């Protein structure tokens, strides 16, 4: 029953957006965006990255380019 309700909700949303003369692309993007949720693994990775950034464990893009050029 939950699937039917979700499909009905999406259907109503699409009809409302198309009726409002919104582009199909915008309707689809809005639907996808509404259904996206970060996984627990992604949330952990983001938290870890934030800690590394705060600790200064980052390298600028120019530094990465410099290091690559040195190896070539």
N, C-alpha and C positions, 0 to 999 in steps of 0.2 A: 504493500500500500504506500510505503514511503517513496518508492520510485515513481509511482503514478503521481503523487503530489508534487514531486520535484519537476517532473516533465510538464505537468499542468502549469506550475508556476513559471517555468521557462517559456512555455507557449504564450501565456498571458503577457509576459514581459516583452517577448518578440512582437506580439501584436501591438502592444502599446507603443513601442519604439518605432515600428514601421508606420503606425498611424500618425506619429509625431514627425514623420518625414525624416527620420534619422537614417543615415546610410546603413546598409546591411553590414558593412565592415565595422562600423561603430557598435551596432547591436551585438555582433559576434564577439568583439573585443570586450565589451561590457560583461557579457555572459561568462567569458573565460576568466576575466579578472575577478568576478564575484565568486567563482568556484575555486580559485587558487588558494592554497594554504601552504605555508611552509612546513616541511617535515621537521620532526624533532632533530634529526641529524643536521639539517640545514641551520636550524636555530642554534645548535651547539657550535657549528662552524663559524657562524656570524659572531657569537659571543667570544669565541677563541680569537678571532681576527681582531675584534675590538680591543681585547686585552693586549694583544701584540702591538697594535697601533699605539695604545696609551703608553706601553713600555718602551716605545721608540724602536721596535724591531721591524722597521720598514726600510725599504730601499726605493728611492725615487726612480722614475722612468729614465731620466737622463743617466743615472748611475748604472741601471741595468744595461742601457745601450753602450755605455762606456766599457763595461765589463765584457760584453759580447764582442765589441771591436778589438779589445785586447787579446781575446782568444783566437780571433780569426787571423 
